Amino acid sequence: MKKHDKLIHKVAAHYILGENINTSIKGNKDQLTCLQNLLESSKDLYIELQNENADLNKLLKLIENKNNLSDSFLKLTGISWKL
């Protein structure tokens, strides 16, 4: 997956913003599961940040979860999550 990190981040950005994407990403089961969880976590955080009544405690939990998943993703793929 490492050689395609720019593509992964581009696709991820579109997904997080709620845009349609049509691509396939290859990797082993653990890598793809982690990426899926990281995408969902990043999108949840983005949505909460858009909420003018965002709850600080919820934001902190979302950030912590995304950071943990980012660390796992780095260990599994060698790709540092930029989003």
N, C-alpha and C positions, 0 to 999 in steps of 0.2 A: 504494500500500500504506500510506502514512503515516497516512491517516485511520482505519485499522483497527488501529493499533498495540496498543491494549488487547486487542482480540480475538486478535491474533496471540500476544501474551504469555500470555493465558489458555489458549489451545489448546496452546501450547508447554509450559506448566507441566504440563498433563494428560499430554501425550506423554512428557515427561521422567520423570514419576512412573510411567509404564507403564500409564496408564489409557486406556480406549477413547475415541476421539474420532471424530466424524463431521461433518466440515466441509470446505469447499473454500476455498482461499485463491488469489486471483488476483494475477498479476504477470507480468513478462516472464521469459523463460527463465533469465537470469542471476540475477535476484532469487530465483526459486523454487529454483534449484539451490543458491544460497548458503544460503537458509533451511533446506533439507533437510540440508545439511552441518552447519550450526550446530545444528540440533536433535539430530542424531546425536552431535555432539561434546559438547553439553551433557548429553545422556543418559549418554554414556560416562563423563563426569566425575562425574556424580551417582552412578552405579553404583560407580565406584571409591572415591568418598568414603564409601560405605556399607560397604565392605570393611574389616573390622577389621585385616587384614594388608596394607593398601594400601602400595604402594611409592612413596616420595617422588619418585623420579625419574620414574616413570610419571605421577604426579599433576602434576608440573611441566610435562611435555610436553603433557598433556591441557589444562592451563590455558593454556599458550602457544598451542596450536592453537585453542582456543575464543576466546581474545582476538583472534587474527588474523582468524578468521571474523567475529567481532563487528565489527571495524573494516571489513571488506569489506561486511558487511551494512549498516552505517551509510552507507557511501559509495554503495551501490546503492539504498537505500530512504529514507534520511534518518531511519531509526528506530534509536534507541539501544537495544541489547540489554540487558535488565534481569535476565536469568536467568543 
